[in-house]
Amino acid sequence: MISSMQRRGFLAALIAAGLSLYGCSRSDELENIHGIDMSDTDIGRDFQLSGADGRQYRLSDFQGKAVLIFFGFTQCPDVCPTALFRAAEVKRLLGKDGDQLQVLFITVDPERDTPEVLDAYVTAFDSSFIGLYGDLEKTKKTAGDFKAYYAKVPTGSSYTMDHSAITYVYDRSGQLRLGLRHTQTVEEYAADIRQVLALN
């Protein structure tokens, strides 16, 4: 979250540059967003994970589309289904622009989330959503690259997964732009993603 001091510094820089939050802006700027501006961060540069179709996927495979990435697991009781339902609703709110949005769900529980289970889970929300997985080592590396937290939590004879709940948003050129909070509304997600779709 941007601190008040950082926000004041940002506004001062805009004024010094002769810009206004409500005036003309460069095509690569985000304004008045609800999420976290991650344009200048050095995380989540790429990944190489498997899909249920057996293909290896990288971020570059989705050039030309905005990409939403969420880390979770199929047995998640509330956060993950809420995130995927919201993503489907965002596509609906975007209308025809929703076709320019690709949602990727990366499992943090590859031991139980087999390709078949993962594919059935994500496509139940939207047929275009793609579930991705790796082995335990690749899962750990990918989450680390994104600074995403997850941990196995024992529950009697089984376990659940604790994990962070940020949705990462990339622009059409594959640059990370936003981190959307789980507490944001569908409308706030859609408003922020419209800005990302308008970049470049």
C-alpha positions as MATLAB code, in Angstrom:
seq = 'MISSMQRRGFLAALIAAGLSLYGCSRSDELENIHGIDMSDTDIGRDFQLSGADGRQYRLSDFQGKAVLIFFGFTQCPDVCPTALFRAAEVKRLLGKDGDQLQVLFITVDPERDTPEVLDAYVTAFDSSFIGLYGDLEKTKKTAGDFKAYYAKVPTGSSYTMDHSAITYVYDRSGQLRLGLRHTQTVEEYAADIRQVLALN';
ca = [
       0.000    0.000    0.000;
       1.292    3.468   -0.864;
       1.960    5.581    2.227;
       0.658    9.124    2.565;
       4.241   10.418    2.293;
       4.805    8.504   -0.939;
       1.475    9.744   -2.275;
       2.386   13.364   -1.503;
       5.743   12.870   -3.207;
       4.043   11.403   -6.260;
       1.598   14.320   -6.484;
       4.437   16.815   -6.080;
       6.312   15.146   -8.911;
       3.235   15.380  -11.128;
       2.807   19.062  -10.399;
       6.503   19.710  -11.035;
       6.182   17.978  -14.384;
       3.210   20.140  -15.281;
       0.780   17.218  -15.274;
      -2.601   16.797  -13.642;
      -4.400   13.725  -12.376;
      -7.335   14.848  -14.460;
      -5.468   16.081  -17.493;
      -3.665   14.357  -20.332;
      -1.374   11.527  -19.326;
       1.172    9.325  -21.023;
      -0.236    6.105  -22.448;
       1.767    4.029  -19.965;
       0.379    5.572  -16.770;
      -2.292    4.306  -14.387;
      -4.422    6.853  -12.566;
      -6.730    6.696   -9.546;
      -6.535    2.922   -9.353;
      -8.119    0.847   -6.595;
      -5.353   -1.777   -6.550;
      -1.587   -1.577   -6.084;
       0.527   -0.099   -8.874;
       3.251   -2.685   -9.504;
       4.580   -1.204  -12.749;
       8.042   -0.597  -11.314;
       8.420   -3.847   -9.378;
      10.861   -6.561  -10.364;
       8.757   -9.622   -9.568;
       6.860  -12.154  -11.647;
       8.887  -11.623  -14.804;
       7.888  -14.972  -16.277;
       7.039  -18.589  -15.497;
       7.054  -21.980  -17.175;
       4.244  -24.229  -16.007;
       2.098  -27.037  -17.400;
      -1.537  -26.902  -18.417;
      -4.070  -29.724  -18.378;
      -3.551  -30.092  -22.138;
       0.077  -31.081  -21.527;
       1.457  -27.837  -22.972;
       4.145  -25.782  -21.299;
       2.959  -22.208  -20.826;
       4.943  -19.000  -20.431;
       3.769  -15.421  -20.014;
       4.827  -14.646  -23.595;
       2.179  -17.095  -24.877;
      -0.468  -14.512  -23.988;
       0.981  -11.458  -25.752;
      -1.762   -9.117  -26.903;
      -4.017   -9.865  -23.942;
      -4.176   -8.571  -20.402;
      -3.385  -11.455  -18.046;
      -4.717  -12.080  -14.531;
      -2.742  -14.521  -12.371;
      -3.964  -15.933   -9.074;
      -2.283  -18.516   -6.808;
      -4.588  -20.938   -5.023;
      -5.835  -24.531   -4.794;
      -8.990  -26.367   -5.785;
     -10.013  -27.424   -2.266;
      -9.904  -23.826   -1.022;
     -13.178  -23.184    0.849;
     -13.741  -19.501    0.066;
     -10.922  -17.256   -1.190;
     -10.197  -19.127   -4.444;
     -13.781  -19.673   -5.603;
     -14.526  -16.044   -4.771;
     -11.501  -14.888   -6.810;
     -12.454  -16.985   -9.831;
     -16.128  -16.043   -9.663;
     -15.119  -12.376   -9.492;
     -12.809  -12.818  -12.498;
     -15.689  -14.311  -14.484;
     -17.898  -11.383  -13.470;
     -15.184   -8.922  -14.520;
     -15.103  -10.512  -17.984;
     -18.864  -10.056  -18.180;
     -18.669   -6.400  -17.094;
     -15.981   -5.707  -19.698;
     -18.322   -6.788  -22.488;
     -16.506   -7.467  -25.747;
     -13.236   -6.343  -24.111;
     -13.530   -9.383  -21.864;
     -12.185  -11.452  -24.767;
      -8.908   -9.576  -24.346;
      -8.486  -10.899  -20.808;
      -6.814  -14.221  -19.946;
      -7.190  -15.640  -16.447;
      -4.521  -18.055  -15.158;
      -4.941  -20.001  -11.915;
      -1.660  -21.415  -10.554;
      -2.094  -24.174   -8.000;
      -0.018  -24.210   -4.824;
      -1.208  -27.767   -4.135;
       0.117  -29.860   -7.055;
       0.011  -33.026   -4.947;
      -3.794  -33.053   -5.037;
      -4.548  -30.757   -7.963;
      -4.011  -33.149  -10.843;
      -4.346  -31.730  -14.383;
      -7.876  -33.150  -14.698;
      -9.013  -31.795  -11.324;
      -7.461  -28.397  -11.990;
      -8.975  -28.058  -15.459;
     -12.460  -29.066  -14.302;
     -12.255  -26.589  -11.418;
     -11.203  -23.472  -13.338;
     -13.379  -24.057  -16.407;
     -16.433  -24.398  -14.157;
     -16.117  -20.626  -13.659;
     -15.310  -19.763  -17.292;
     -14.357  -22.017  -20.181;
     -11.450  -19.738  -21.137;
      -9.719  -19.904  -17.738;
      -6.504  -21.941  -17.642;
      -5.213  -23.893  -14.650;
      -1.435  -24.233  -14.400;
       0.757  -26.480  -12.266;
       4.323  -27.608  -11.689;
       6.051  -30.098   -9.440;
       6.778  -29.115   -5.841;
      10.105  -27.509   -6.708;
       8.759  -25.527   -9.646;
       5.726  -24.447   -7.613;
       8.003  -23.109   -4.888;
      10.186  -21.264   -7.404;
       7.243  -19.722   -9.251;
       5.564  -18.523   -6.057;
       8.908  -17.141   -4.889;
       9.346  -15.231   -8.150;
       5.971  -13.586   -7.522;
       6.606  -13.065   -3.795;
       3.457  -15.118   -3.239;
       3.120  -16.858    0.109;
       1.756  -20.365    0.652;
       2.142  -23.082    3.285;
       0.728  -26.539    3.991;
      -1.347  -26.563    7.195;
      -2.160  -29.965    8.801;
      -5.837  -30.597    9.548;
      -6.213  -33.927   11.321;
      -5.437  -36.697    8.853;
      -5.280  -34.287    5.908;
      -4.134  -30.721    5.252;
      -5.205  -27.401    3.807;
      -3.174  -24.625    2.204;
      -2.661  -21.137    3.555;
      -1.817  -18.651    0.790;
      -1.747  -14.998   -0.179;
      -4.687  -13.611   -2.135;
      -3.328  -10.992   -4.547;
      -4.365  -11.085   -8.203;
      -1.543   -9.997  -10.505;
      -2.469   -8.084  -13.676;
      -0.224   -7.825  -16.751;
      -0.696   -5.529  -19.708;
      -0.804   -6.694  -23.334;
       2.981   -6.541  -23.668;
       3.564   -8.808  -20.661;
       4.534   -6.138  -18.126;
       3.230   -6.517  -14.579;
       1.019   -3.526  -13.804;
      -1.271   -4.202  -10.853;
      -1.810   -6.182   -7.721;
      -5.537   -6.384   -7.000;
      -6.636   -6.981   -3.412;
      -9.109   -9.681   -2.447;
     -11.195   -7.024   -0.658;
     -11.869   -5.056   -3.853;
     -15.263   -5.243   -5.535;
     -15.983   -6.603   -8.998;
     -16.585   -3.050  -10.200;
     -13.221   -1.879   -8.820;
     -11.461   -4.797  -10.507;
     -13.141   -4.000  -13.809;
     -12.279   -0.290  -13.589;
      -8.596   -1.041  -12.928;
      -8.401   -3.664  -15.670;
      -9.976   -1.283  -18.187;
      -7.040    1.043  -17.545;
      -4.572   -1.778  -18.146;
      -6.312   -2.730  -21.387;
      -6.015    0.885  -22.530;
      -2.234    1.008  -22.028;
       0.342    0.969  -24.837;
];
